[in-house]
């Protein structure tokens, strides 16, 4: 799922360790936007966030699913290509862009029987309609070890 407006409210995590120092494991989305806009050092800058499991509705069948919210450069920054369709791009982050998602290979297999025509199909995530634009390779599980992503 692209970040287009969905994660604007994330504020980042700030913790204080035993010595009193503050550490952060993430940036707020507005901070990411500033880093992205002013980047002249890194080849790619992208954002991702791990929400709680989402409600995935495929053809009236609802299940809990692992999700990752990502910015447009996420897949290109990781050098990942879709095995069907395309990946999420910067154009998908633009204001007014239609909500799109990639599905995992496992979700494609389980929910769609590896149906070749899955690209372009509509699904609902947390009661928001999304269009499937691509399928991730079977070896891709996101950036968090031990997580299982579906969308």
Secondary structure by P-SEA (a helix, b strand, c coil): cccccccccccbbbbbccccbbbbccccaaaaaaaaaacccccccbbbbbccbbbbbcccbbbbbbbbbbccccccccccccccccccccccccccccccccccaaaaaaccccccccccbbbbcccbbbbbccccccccccccccccccc
